[in-house]
Amino acid sequence: MSEFFELHQEAYRRGRKYYLQGNLGQARVFFVKAIEIFPQGLEAWYGLALCYECDVSLPDARLQWARVIYNNLAGFQHEGGKQGLVRLQSKEGL
């Protein structure tokens, strides 16, 4: 568990920002900060990201860690049990 936490902390310190678009109930737009990609071969890779749900129609949304999986897709789950699958795009200046 501590190793998992340290990976997140390292990604957070790097401070890279990304923009997520996807569908999670009524939500459409997500902001993600501090993601680090860890290569796991030629086709398979994953990363870690801090997800912030910015749609006020989902009041149970919290800061969430998301695991980025294949083909720039991020899967995540909010405390309320809602799940989402979103595509990651790099956006400078967010």
N, C-alpha and C positions, 0 to 999 in steps of 0.2 A: 504493500500500500504506500509506503513512504517513497519507494522508487517512482511509482506512478505520480505521486504528488510533486516530486522533484522535477520530473519531465515537464509537468505543467508550469512550474515556476520558471524553468529555463525558457520555455516558449514565451511566457508572459514578459520576461525581461527583454526579450528581443523585440517585442512591441510591434510586430508586423500586423497590418490591418487588412481585413478582407470584407467583402460584401456578399451576403447570402440572399438568394431569392428562392422561395419554395412555398409549399402549401402545408400549413399546420392548422386545420380548422379554418378560421377566418383570417388567420395571419398570412401575410404575404412577404414581408420584408424583415430581415434579420441583420444585425450588425455583429461581426465577429472580429475579435482582436487576438493577436498573438497566437499564430498557428505555426507549428513546426512540422515539417514533413520528414519522415524517417523511411528511407528506401528499404524495401523488403524484396528486392529482385527486379526484374525487368518490367513486369506488368503489375505486380501487386505492391501496394504501398499504403501507408496510413499516416495520419497525423493527429495532432491534438489541437483543439480550438476552444476558446471561451466564447460561448454563445450568449448574446443578450437579446431577449425577445422584446421588441420595441412596439408591438401592437397592443394598445391598451384594452382591446376587447378580450384579452386573455390575462386577467388579473393574477392568476396563479403562476404566471411565468416568472422564473428567477434566472439569475446568472447560472448558466449551465456549461459544463464541459461536454464537448462533442468529439466523437471519434470520426475522423475522416477516413473513409474507406475507398473503394475502387473508383477510378474514373472521375475524380473530383466530386464525389458525392459524400455528403456528410449526413450521418444518421444521429439523431439525438432524441432524448425523451425528457419532458418536463416533469416536475414533481406531481402535477395533476394527472399524470398518466398519458397525456397526449404525446404522440410520436410524430416525427417529421423526417422527410428526406429532401435535402436541398442540394443545389449545385453551387460550387464555390467559384467565385470570380475575384480576381485581385482588383482592388480599387485603391488608388493612391489618394491621400488627402482626406480620408474618412476619419 
